[in-house]
């Protein structure tokens, strides 16, 4: 039975991410040591240019109403995604380095910008938000303002989100719950995979 509350755009992008292996189901050890029944690997988008371009268009559309002067992609996964978005939105990119240079210009943030401009932080996925907050601090230290964070998939806890708690606005193309529901409704995953993933997200497993 088709769930009419799931938008066509959500269905299509969810199905495409699953098809290329960016959304996987099984047993995966996360960075914090927990075992998860699903895994989001959007780094694989670099090997699928058609899907990467589609994600770029979706991000640009989601950012239509946001105020920003530069797109700030977070290395490493967020950089190709930010480039795909920039090509659609025709907006310039900057990015905070993971390791500050100790030679040459010794820049902590690459790209052209002026102090006082607003950067829209872009990344692939948000769970805890720690990497985003570190990047935001780097951007602010060089004089850039940050108001909004935009991700492809939001799998964070909306009741306990450090991004919004720190006063920033969080936006996403997809939320994890509708993504899972779309895959179940489309027959891409079975009920067991869906329910195990939902239980993990709600802390029931």
N, C-alpha and C positions, 0 to 999 in steps of 0.2 A: 504493500500500500504506500502510495506516495505521500510524504509529509509536505503539505503545501506551505508550511511555515519556513521551510528552508529555501532560500532564494536560488534562482538558477545559477547565478554567478558563484555562490558558495558551492553548489553541487559540482559545477564544472571544474573549478580550481581544485577542490578537494579530491575529485576523481583523478585529475591530472597529476597532482603531487603524489598520490598513492601509486599511480601507474609507473612513474619514473623511479620509485623507491625512496622518495623524500619522506614518506610516512610508512613506517614498517611496524609489523606486529610480531610478537614472539616473546623473548626474554632478554632484556638489555640492562647492563649495569650502568647506572648513572654516575655522574661526577661525585655525588654525595654518598655513593655506596649502595643506594637502594636499587632493588630490582624492579624494572618497569616493564609492563606488558606491551608497550609501544615506544617508538623512538622517532623523533623528528630530525632528519638530516638534510637540511636545505643547502648544505655545501655542494651537494650533487647537482644543483641547478646549473653550475658552470659547464657541465657536460651535456646540457639540454637547452640549447639556445632558444628554441621556440617557446618552451615553458618559462625560461628566464625572462624573455621579452614580455610574456603574458603577465608575469608577476610584476615587472616594471610598470606596465600599464595600470595594473590594479592599485599599486602603491601611489602612482601619480594621481589617479582619480580620487583615492582616499584622502590625499593631501590637498585637494582643490581648494577647500575652505580654510586651510591653515595659513598662518602668517609666517613666512620664512624667507631668508635671502640666500641661504646655502643649504645644501643637503650634506649632512655629516654621516658618512658610512663608517660603521665600526668594524675594524679588522677582526677576523679575516672574512668571515661569512657575510658580513654586511656590505663589504665593498663591491662585489659584482652586482649585488642587488641594488645598491645605491646608484651604480653606473647605469643599469638598465632603466631605473626610474628617471635619472637625470636626462637620458636621451629622449624620453617621452615628454617630460615636464620642461625641458630646455632650461634647467637650473644648474648652476655650478656646484662642484663637490669640494669638500675638504674632508680630511680624516685625521683623527688622533692616532699617533703612532703607538704601537704596543711597547716599543723600546725607544726612548728618546735618543736622537743622534748625539754622539759626543765628538763629532767632527763636522766640517763644512759649516752649514748654517745652524746646526744643532737644534733644528726645529722639533717641537713636540707635536705640532699640528701641521700637516702638509696641505698645500693648496693656497690659493690667493684669497684673502679676506681682509676686512677692515674691522677694527675694534668697534663694538656697538652693534654689529650686524647680528641677525638672528639665525641660528643653525637649527635645522630639523634633524634630529638624531634618527637614523634608520638602521635597522638590524633585521636578522632573519626571524629569531624566536625570542620570546621572553618567558623566563620561568621565575627566577628570584629577582632579577633586575640589577644584580651587583655589577656586571660588566658595563651596563648602561650608565650607572651612576659614576663609575670611574671615568668613563669617556666624557660625561657631562662636565666633570670637574676639570679635566684637561682642557676642554673647550672654553670653559669660563675663565680659566687662568690666563688665556691669551686674549681675553676681551670679548669673546662671543657670548651672546645671550642664547639660552635654551629655554623654550617653553613647552615643546611637544616632543614626544617619542613615538615613532611609527615602526611597527613590526609586521612581518607577514603573518605569523601565527602567534597568538597570545594564549599561553597555557598557564598563566600565572593565577594566583588566588586573588579574585577581585576584592575579597574582604581583608586581605593582608598583603597589599602591594606596595613595596618601598618606593616605586616611581611616583605614584599618586600621593603617597604619604610625604614625600619630599617636596610636593607642590607642583609637579610636572603633570601634563596631560598625556595619557597613554591612548594610542589609537592602533587598530590592527585591521588587516584585510580579512583575517579569519580568526574566530575564537575556536579553541580546541573542541568544545562540546558540540557546536553545530557541524564542525568538520567530521567528527566521529559519527554523528547522526546521519549526515549525508552519505558517508561510505556505507553505513548499514542499510539505509533506505535504497541505495543504488545496487545493493547486493555485492559490493566490493569486499566486505568483511562479514563474518557471521555474528550472530547475537552474542556468543560467548566472548569473542574478541572485543566487541563493543562494551559489554558489561564489565569485563575485567579492567578495561581502560578507564571507564567511568568510576569504578570502585577505587582504582588507584588514585585518580584525581581528587576524589572526595575523602581519601584517607581510610577507606574501608578495607584495604588490602595492604 
